[in-house]
């Protein structure tokens, strides 16, 4: 995935939507500690990413696609 760190991207969306990690963990039926671990990850399972996209009403797949296109064009 090149230089796109999915945990950082999720963190950015949380910040933009003013949702705390604790709030997001509750939305995702997870605990805060686990959510912080997920935010450290560079990559994530696609089914989990789809779930987070729905929970946050944000298309992370579009972000990944745009990043891929940008990398291809700059290569």
C-alpha positions in Angstrom: 0.0 0.0 0.0 2.9 2.3 -0.4 3.2 5.1 2.1 -0.5 5.0 3.3 -0.7 3.9 6.9 -4.3 2.8 7.5 -4.2 3.3 11.3 -3.1 6.9 10.7 -5.9 7.3 8.2 -8.5 6.1 10.6 -7.1 8.3 13.3 -7.4 11.3 10.9 -11.0 10.6 10.1 -11.8 10.2 13.8 -10.2 13.6 14.4 -12.1 15.2 11.5 -15.4 13.8 12.8 -14.5 14.7 16.4 -14.9 11.1 17.6 -12.6 9.9 20.4 -10.9 6.6 20.3 -13.0 5.5 23.2 -16.2 6.5 21.4 -15.1 4.7 18.3 -14.2 1.6 20.3 -17.8 1.6 21.7 -19.2 2.0 18.2 -17.2 -0.9 17.0 -18.1 -3.1 20.1 -14.4 -3.2 21.0 -12.4 -1.9 23.9 -10.1 1.2 23.9 -6.9 -0.8 24.3 -7.7 -2.9 21.2 -8.6 0.1 19.2 -5.3 1.8 20.0 -3.6 -1.4 18.8 -5.5 -1.2 15.5 -4.6 2.5 15.1 -0.9 1.4 15.2 -1.3 -0.9 12.3 -0.1 -0.1 8.8 -2.6 -2.5 7.3 -5.9 -4.0 8.2 -8.2 -6.8 7.2 -10.6 -5.7 4.4 -13.7 -6.9 6.2 -12.7 -4.8 9.3 -12.0 -1.8 7.0 -15.4 -2.2 5.4 -17.0 -2.2 8.9 -15.1 0.9 10.0 -16.1 2.6 6.7 -19.7 2.0 7.5 -19.4 3.0 11.2 -17.6 6.3 10.3 -19.5 6.9 7.1 -16.2 7.3 5.3 -15.0 5.4 2.2 -11.5 4.2 3.2 -11.4 2.1 0.0 -11.6 5.3 -2.1 -8.6 6.7 0.0 -6.6 3.5 -0.8 -7.6 3.7 -4.5 -6.6 7.4 -4.8 -3.3 6.7 -3.0 -2.6 3.8 -5.5 -3.4 6.0 -8.5 -1.2 8.8 -7.2 1.7 6.4 -6.7 1.2 4.9 -10.2 1.2 8.4 -11.8 4.3 9.4 -10.0 6.3 6.3 -10.9 
